[in-house]
Amino acid sequence: MAEQQPLWRTILTPRWSGLLLLALAIAGVMSAMGVWQLDVYRSKTDTATAKRAEGAPVALQSLFSIDEGLPAKAVGRRVTLDGTWGPTADQVFIADRRQGSQDGFWVVSPVMLEGTGSGGGAVMVVRGWVPTVSDPAAAAPSGPVRLTGAVAVSEAEDSSDDAAKGRVLSSLRIPTIVHLVDYRLYDAFVIQASVDSGAVPTPAIVQPPSPPTDHEGLRNIAYAFQWWIFAAFTLWMWARMVLDARRSADEPDPDSDETTGADDQAGEPVESSGTVSA
């Protein structure tokens, strides 16, 4: 039985080496196309996300109503609020908030939206940061207000146990604050960016959380994976063809065996069975 030819010998033949280089070139181009499609997705996503955050401010009520949950498309949007500062007793503080190198508190105050009255709906506004709850800038404001800010969603950490401990909470959550007031609240916070407040001390403005990623161009993600699959398939096909070629080369030729057998029989001496007469 003939010894099986090593696979590397088959690969190093001019035919299969040339096809390997061709397969690698094709797979490389396909991989690059996949990366390009991924870059297109990122570009579209970044543009859409930035557009949401940088758009002209609109009235909060135009994005969703107090009867609705916060829609994803409204998170990060710049909005305007026109109304009146709510009751002083309804102001709360969010603990463990860092500003620069110092820990402090976020000051959160309700704004009764214009046209709703004191018995109507309100939105909780993160007015800014203070080092202590007794800081003069933390004093609850009163009277009419017009401000702009960015819509923010409730934080995930549960702070329901904090409600029984007073007005200092560990997490910014509407489900907790709604039990501390006797009026309806929008299912969102507004991180204040500017306000017409006169000359009274105000908390330091805090940066709103980054807006959620606006996943534009998801089709480009699918295109990217398609290109990468095609690249892998090209290399797989080359490997399959090499293995098939090696297997064929190792198999004996049936016609060659039959011919050899016939030649061996022809070379054998023939014995005579006849008698020789005198």
C-alpha positions in Angstrom: 0.0 0.0 0.0 1.4 3.4 -1.1 2.3 5.9 1.7 -0.2 8.8 1.9 1.2 12.1 0.6 1.5 14.8 3.2 -1.0 17.6 3.0 1.6 20.3 2.8 3.0 18.8 -0.3 -0.4 19.2 -2.0 -0.7 22.8 -0.8 2.7 23.7 -2.1 2.0 22.6 -5.6 1.7 25.6 -8.0 -1.9 25.0 -8.6 -3.1 25.0 -5.0 -0.6 27.7 -3.8 -1.9 30.0 -6.6 -5.6 29.3 -5.6 -4.7 30.0 -2.0 -3.3 33.4 -2.8 -6.4 34.1 -4.9 -8.7 32.9 -2.0 -6.9 35.1 0.5 -7.1 38.1 -1.8 -10.9 37.6 -2.3 -11.4 37.0 1.5 -9.4 40.1 2.3 -11.5 42.3 0.0 -14.7 40.8 1.5 -13.4 41.4 5.1 -12.6 45.0 4.2 -16.1 45.5 2.8 -17.5 44.2 6.1 -15.4 46.6 8.1 -16.5 49.4 5.8 -20.2 48.6 6.3 -19.6 48.6 10.1 -18.0 52.1 9.8 -21.1 53.2 7.8 -23.3 52.0 10.7 -21.3 53.8 13.3 -21.3 57.0 11.2 -25.1 56.9 10.8 -25.6 56.1 14.5 -23.3 58.9 15.7 -25.0 61.4 13.4 -28.5 60.4 14.5 -27.5 60.5 18.2 -25.8 63.9 17.9 -28.8 65.2 16.0 -31.1 64.3 18.9 -29.0 66.0 21.5 -28.2 69.1 19.4 -31.7 69.8 18.0 -33.5 73.0 18.8 -35.3 72.7 22.2 -39.0 72.0 22.1 -41.7 72.0 24.7 -41.7 68.9 26.8 -45.4 68.4 26.3 -44.9 68.1 22.6 -42.8 64.9 23.0 -45.2 62.9 25.2 -48.0 63.5 27.7 -48.1 63.0 31.4 -50.3 59.9 30.8 -47.6 58.1 28.8 -44.3 56.5 29.7 -41.1 58.1 28.6 -40.6 57.2 24.9 -37.0 56.3 23.9 -37.0 58.9 21.2 -37.5 61.7 23.9 -34.4 60.7 26.0 -31.6 63.2 25.5 -33.8 65.7 23.7 -33.5 69.4 24.6 -36.7 70.8 25.9 -38.2 74.0 27.3 -40.3 74.3 30.5 -42.7 77.1 31.3 -44.4 77.1 34.6 -44.1 77.7 38.3 -41.7 76.2 40.9 -43.5 73.7 43.0 -43.8 73.5 46.8 -40.6 73.9 48.7 -41.3 70.8 50.8 -41.3 68.7 47.6 -37.6 69.4 46.8 -35.3 66.4 47.1 -31.6 65.7 47.0 -29.7 62.9 45.3 -26.6 61.9 47.3 -23.1 60.8 46.3 -22.9 63.0 43.1 -19.5 64.0 42.0 -18.6 67.4 40.6 -15.0 67.7 39.6 -13.0 66.3 42.5 -15.8 66.8 45.2 -18.8 64.8 46.2 -22.1 66.5 46.9 -25.8 66.4 46.0 -28.0 67.0 43.1 -30.9 69.4 43.8 -34.2 68.2 42.3 -37.2 70.5 42.4 -40.7 70.2 40.8 -41.9 72.6 38.2 -45.7 72.9 37.8 -46.2 73.1 34.1 -48.0 76.1 32.7 -51.7 75.6 32.4 -51.9 72.7 34.8 -52.2 74.6 38.1 -51.0 73.5 41.5 -53.3 70.4 41.4 -52.1 69.3 37.9 -49.0 67.7 36.5 -45.4 68.6 37.1 -41.9 67.6 36.0 -38.9 67.1 38.3 -36.0 69.3 37.4 -32.4 68.6 38.3 -31.4 72.1 39.1 -27.7 71.4 39.6 -25.1 70.3 42.2 -24.3 71.6 45.7 -21.6 70.5 48.2 -24.1 70.2 51.1 -27.9 70.3 51.5 -27.5 73.4 53.6 -25.7 75.4 50.9 -27.5 78.7 50.1 -27.8 77.7 46.5 -29.8 74.7 47.5 -32.7 76.8 48.8 -35.9 75.9 46.9 -36.9 78.6 44.4 -40.4 79.9 44.0 -42.5 81.8 41.4 -42.7 81.6 37.6 -39.9 79.9 35.7 -38.7 79.4 32.2 -35.8 77.0 31.6 -34.2 74.7 29.1 -32.7 71.3 29.7 -32.3 67.8 28.5 -34.6 64.9 29.1 -33.2 62.1 31.3 -34.6 58.7 32.3 -34.9 57.3 35.8 -31.8 55.5 37.1 -32.0 51.7 37.6 -30.9 51.6 41.2 -33.9 51.1 43.6 -34.3 53.9 46.2 -37.7 53.1 47.5 -36.4 52.5 51.0 -34.9 56.0 51.0 -38.4 57.6 50.8 -39.0 56.8 54.5 -35.7 58.4 55.6 -36.4 61.9 54.3 -35.7 64.0 51.3 -32.1 62.7 50.6 -32.3 59.8 48.1 -29.6 57.5 46.7 -31.0 57.3 43.2 -32.8 59.5 40.7 -36.1 57.7 40.2 -39.6 58.8 39.4 -41.2 55.7 41.0 -39.7 56.8 44.3 -40.4 60.5 44.1 -44.0 60.0 42.9 -44.9 58.7 46.4 -43.5 61.9 48.0 -45.8 64.4 46.2 -49.5 64.8 45.9 -49.7 65.6 42.2 -49.0 63.8 39.0 -45.4 63.7 37.6 -44.1 63.2 34.1 -42.2 60.0 33.7 -38.9 61.9 33.1 -36.4 64.3 34.6 -35.1 67.4 33.0 -31.4 68.2 33.6 -31.4 72.0 33.7 -29.1 73.8 31.4 -30.1 77.4 31.8 -32.8 79.3 33.7 -34.1 82.9 34.1 -33.4 83.1 37.9 -32.2 86.7 38.4 -29.3 87.2 40.8 -30.1 84.6 43.4 -27.5 81.8 44.1 -28.1 78.7 42.0 -26.6 75.2 42.1 -23.7 74.4 39.7 -25.0 73.1 36.4 -24.4 69.4 35.9 -23.8 67.7 32.6 -26.8 65.6 31.4 -26.1 61.9 30.8 -25.0 61.0 27.3 -28.1 60.4 25.1 -28.8 56.8 24.3 -27.4 55.5 21.0 -29.8 56.0 18.2 -29.3 52.8 16.2 -29.6 54.1 12.7 -28.4 51.9 9.8 -28.9 48.5 11.4 -29.1 47.1 7.9 -25.4 47.9 7.5 -24.6 45.6 10.4 -26.3 42.7 8.5 -24.3 43.6 5.4 -21.1 43.5 7.4 -21.8 40.0 8.7 -22.7 38.9 5.2 -19.4 40.0 3.9 -17.5 38.2 6.7 -19.5 35.0 6.1 -18.6 35.1 2.4 -14.9 35.6 3.3 -15.0 32.6 5.6 -16.8 30.5 3.0 -14.2 31.3 0.3 -11.4 30.0 2.5 -13.5 27.0 3.5 -14.1 26.1 -0.2 -10.4 26.3 -0.9 -9.6 24.0 2.0 -12.3 21.5 0.9 -11.0 21.4 -2.7 -7.4 20.8 -1.4 -8.6 17.9 0.8 -10.6 16.4 -2.1 -7.6 16.7 -4.4 -5.3 15.0 -1.9 -7.8 12.2 -1.4 -8.1 11.6 -5.1 -4.3 11.5 -5.5 -4.0 8.8 -2.8 -6.6 6.5 -4.2 -5.3 3.7 -6.4 -6.4 3.6 -10.1 -8.6 0.6 -10.6 -7.7 0.3 -14.3 -4.0 0.2 -13.4 -4.5 -2.7 -11.0 -6.4 -4.8 -13.6 -3.6 -4.2 -16.2 -0.9 -5.2 -13.8 -2.7 -8.4 -12.9 -3.1 -9.3 -16.5 0.7 -8.8 -17.2 1.6 -10.9 -14.2 -0.5 -13.8 -15.5 1.1 -13.5 -19.0 4.6 -13.8 -17.5 4.0 -17.1 -15.7 5.3 -20.4 -17.5 2.6 -22.7 -19.0 2.8 -26.3 -18.1 2.1 -28.9 -20.9 -0.2 -31.7 -20.0 0.1 -33.6 -23.3 2.1 -36.9 -23.9 5.1 -37.2 -26.1 4.9 -40.1 -28.6 8.0 -42.1 -29.5 
